Amino acid sequence: MSVQSTLARPRGPAGNWAPRDDSVLDAAQTRLRHSAYLELRRVQCDCQDGVLTLEGAVSSHYLRQVAQATVQGLYGIVEINNSLEVVPCCLTRDGWGSE
């Protein structure tokens, strides 16, 4: 059984080691999938060069911020691009109710 390191690429002027993007992505997705908020379990993530992008739709600005806070602080994330769209789940073209 071999052990694969997640410290694969040097980054920064001092050659600091940082985790690979797929490791960061796995960690972010795990945090979101285990959230107590069911909507956050559907949030999609992508990570390129330490920039984590959150995509999808949530029903409130609060949940948009909770999603960002859930992944904030993960080792290897340089920036979070929160592209979540806020779409009220109960509001339709005719007012309240289902479509």
ZAMARGU-4260 file (C-alpha; in steps of 0.2 Angstrom, whole numbers, plus 5000, padded with zeros to 4 digits):
<rodrens>
0) 5000/5000/5000 | 5008/5016/4995 | 5004/5033/5003 | 5001/5048/4991 | 5006/5065/4997
5) 4994/5079/4995 | 5009/5091/4995 | 5013/5090/4977 | 5017/5107/4971 | 5028/5121/4978
10) 5019/5138/4978 | 5025/5155/4982 | 5042/5164/4982 | 5049/5154/4996 | 5044/5138/4988
15) 5031/5134/5001 | 5022/5118/4999 | 5003/5118/4996 | 4991/5104/4994 | 4985/5099/4977
20) 4969/5107/4971 | 4960/5090/4971 | 4964/5087/4989 | 4957/5105/4993 | 4942/5101/4983
25) 4939/5085/4992 | 4940/5093/5009 | 4928/5107/5003 | 4915/5095/4996 | 4916/5084/5012
30) 4913/5099/5023 | 4898/5104/5012 | 4891/5087/5011 | 4891/5085/5030 | 4882/5102/5033
35) 4867/5102/5044 | 4859/5113/5030 | 4852/5102/5017 | 4854/5115/5003 | 4873/5116/5006
40) 4874/5098/5002 | 4870/5102/4983 | 4883/5116/4982 | 4895/5112/4968 | 4914/5116/4970
45) 4929/5119/4959 | 4947/5123/4963 | 4960/5130/4952 | 4977/5136/4958 | 4970/5138/4976
50) 4954/5148/4971 | 4939/5138/4977 | 4923/5142/4967 | 4906/5139/4975 | 4892/5137/4962
55) 4873/5133/4963 | 4858/5140/4971 | 4853/5143/4989 | 4837/5150/4996 | 4844/5165/5006
60) 4859/5176/5008 | 4862/5169/5025 | 4865/5151/5017 | 4876/5159/5004 | 4887/5166/5018
65) 4886/5150/5028 | 4892/5140/5013 | 4907/5151/5012 | 4911/5150/5030 | 4910/5131/5029
70) 4924/5130/5018 | 4934/5145/5024 | 4950/5141/5033 | 4954/5125/5023 | 4972/5123/5020
75) 4977/5127/5002 | 4963/5139/4999 | 4970/5156/4993 | 4953/5164/4988 | 4935/5159/4988
80) 4924/5164/4973 | 4906/5163/4980 | 4896/5162/4964 | 4880/5155/4973 | 4864/5162/4967
85) 4851/5167/4979 | 4834/5160/4973 | 4820/5160/4986 | 4812/5143/4986 | 4794/5148/4989
90) 4793/5163/4978 | 4785/5160/4960 | 4780/5171/4946 | 4762/5172/4954 | 4768/5174/4972
95) 4770/5161/4985 | 4768/5143/4982 | 4775/5130/4971 | 4777/5132/4952
</rodrens>
